[in-house]
């Protein structure tokens, strides 16, 4: 499939397109060189983009800053994967009047700008409700102790909507200087008690806590994890339904645990995680199981998916556009809101 997609990319974007693995040829993840995403795509280019994400799950297109890529361009690109939706964190607390939406939007973009006046400012277009400002600099400042924020749980984005988010994408603006820079990188502090269920298996706890380095995004391949299971288990999982909901009081809705890609037929585990948002999102429940049974069942699957052979930690580079499938991966960033003596990450 990979060779076909390379051919498709070259036919759509030109013969100079090159593809290299992010890990190796047998794993998910590719870097695609020679593609310009800063302008509108034609039908063949959009189809090639979708085919690349279908085939490789995490696809990085470097150098888009040199092409003048903006957040507006990114949102236009996102439309080829389905209608972009408002990020829940952008509309938290929204009660129907614009000032409250505006106040919520200020939480990331404006806080960062205020913390680094004249140094960091939100990119033009980042005020869109569909654009979530991912930063670890909220509340930090050159003269204050930095407050680092990041991901908490392994999760997929927006799995709790009846039409779940198929695809997410980064446009990278600032990054740490290097992976080896002892000034820019932080270690994760101890987890507060009660963050995860106390009965989680020890191996799962260990894998959950092996978070990526500050500024990186770690991914697991839930298609490879599905493929690695015995046939009888796969046959069972194919019929499992998960009740998902955003809030504890929501009735929720049933979704298949196994996603079947309609274009390739490839199967993957869609968000096989019980505690995807901690206290924020009600736990997923397997249809026909009690809450406790559901947790044990999903913990077993999460532990399997977080095995090192399925994982890839992605180091971002300024100007990257990185697109990933939420149906065929889980991801996580480093710990949220830890205090550290690091300096701000400005690349
Ligand atoms: Fe996420």
Boltz pocket constraint, residues with backbone or C-beta under 6 A from the ligand:
constraints:
  - pocket:
      binder: B
      contacts: [[A, 155], [A, 156], [A, 157], [A, 331]]
      max_distance: 6.0
